[in-house]
Each structure stands twice: as structure tokens, then as C-alpha cells.
């Protein structure tokens, strides 16, 4: 378990071992949020994977089918009937 200390100006240093495990580097942007009373930090890439997994749960990917292409086709069809 790693213990972090909050400095007077509100900064926290993430221990090197944790940064290495997550592949974090100086200048990387993190997303901070509170979940169930806990401070949760995540990388943008981790948030994207989480969002993709959530979408996949409700709209499973179909091999060979592009959601973007389907959307464009639907928009073109709607535009042609206007």
C-alpha cells in the first residue's frame, strides 16, 4: 500500500512504482473524480477504454460493420428525404 501526502499547495506526488505500473510520464494529463467518497485518478486512455467497454455492452460491435459508416448512411438517407 502506498501512502501519499497532500502538500500545503494541494499537490500530491504519485510514487515512482505506481507511475511505472501505469506508464505515466511527466506532463501526462489525468482525470480526477470522486467515486463513493474516494478520489480516483485515471488516464485519458483508461477513461476511453472504460467508455468503449460501456458502449460495447449496450451496442455490441459487429465484425465488418462500421458504426460511423452506418451513421453517415442514415444521415444521407434522412437528408435525401427532406
Number of C-alpha atoms within 10 A of each C-alpha: 3 7 7 11 10 9 9 7 6 7 10 11 11 13 11 11 10 11 13 10 8 12 10 15 10 6 6 9 13 15 11 11 12 9 8 7 7 8 9 12 14 13 16 13 11 14 14 11 12 12 12 12 13 12 12 11 10 8 11 10 12 8 6 6 9 11 12 9 10 11 11 12 12 12 11 11 11 10 9 8 6 5
